Amino acid sequence: MAKSAEMIWLDALDSRENGDIESAIEQAKDAVHIDETHTDAWMAIATWSLPPPTRGKQTQPSLEESAKAMAALRKVILYDPKNTEAWKIGGWLLIDNLGMLEDALQWWEEYRDEFPTDVTPIIEQISILVRLGLYEECRGRLLELYSEEMDAPSNQQTMRMDGVRKMVERAAKMEKDEIFTPQDSEHPRWEVIEKMKTVKPLSSTFWLVAFIAPLVFIFGSICMTFLGGSIFGFILVFLLILGAFGVLTRASMGLLQKRNRHALDMDRAIDYETSSGKICIPESIRGSVVYNSMMKNRTPAVTYRLSLLVESDDKMSSKYKLKMPVWSINDEKTCIIDDNTELEALS
């Protein structure tokens, strides 16, 4: 007697409980082949395809693991669009492990079709748009993010909202005269990157230790000389030092961004390559100090995928434009599902 999808699913849970992940995944696949709408099995395929956390931290998956998990997650949201965990895992995979920022924008827009008053997808979209230098689109998203129609955000969401707002302001200010468009091989920023390709970006920690801390130390020493003769004076000096550190840190972040702009431009060029599937970084710059520095921040899956793109040598057109979602929550939903691709990824 042939087993039902539910019976096979129970077998998969038993295999998972016994630590036999490979058998569990195969049994979950058998369940969805019998019942394609079995979202629990699809979700299991997605999560079990990813490496388990190590010491409480998520291990970065390979390109193959990311693709298999993403294909299963698309099935989950197709049959259970209210599954917020599937949406969030999918967003993480698309951005951090596949580098497909264009697809991630669409992914979060489809999330908004199901949860139109949730601030999470807008926060994620703004973060992506800043990376791509699309500040006009950012402004529209920010207006919607702070509209009265949205749900009251949690404390964590409030912090992220404030963070992305400041991120947009800093980035737009830095590029107010010239927004870098990597697809334009004649863009003047490429010449700057070429000149600074052997210069590593400075980390914020190094900046604070090497530049801010000495200034604060000097300021504190002067204050102690004039005010530190009493307990009250000591407390006042301590407060002045804290205030000076905060003011100098905020005031100097713009200088750090300008110093590191060549590296930030390189990061955007990499994002354009992984999002478009085409290459735009000149050979004289690829493999340079600044390029390698920015690639260290990428996951193994993105690094490997980018190596495949470089090998294919498909050049990006100077007229290339990223496809933006239709910014409307009332439009008819169009899920980005490709059954053939998914089945190939799962096989």
Secondary structure, DSSP 8 states (H G I E B T S, - for coil): ----HHHHHHHHHHHHHTT-HHHHHHHHHHHHHH-TT-HHHHHHHHHHTS---BTTB-----HHHHHHHHHHHHHHHHH-TT-HHHHHHHHHIIIIIS--HHHHHHHHHHHHHH-TT-SHHHHHHHHHHHHHT-HHHHHHHHHHHTSTTS----HHHHHHHHHHHHHHHHHHHHTSS----TT-TT-HHHHHHHHTTT-----HHHHIIIIIHHHHHHHHHHHHHHHTTSHHHHHHHHHHHHHHHHHHHHHHHHHHHHHTHHHHHHHHHHHHHHHHTSB-S-TTTTTSHHHHHHHTTS-HHHHHHHHHHHHHT-B--TT---------SSS-------HHHHHHHH-
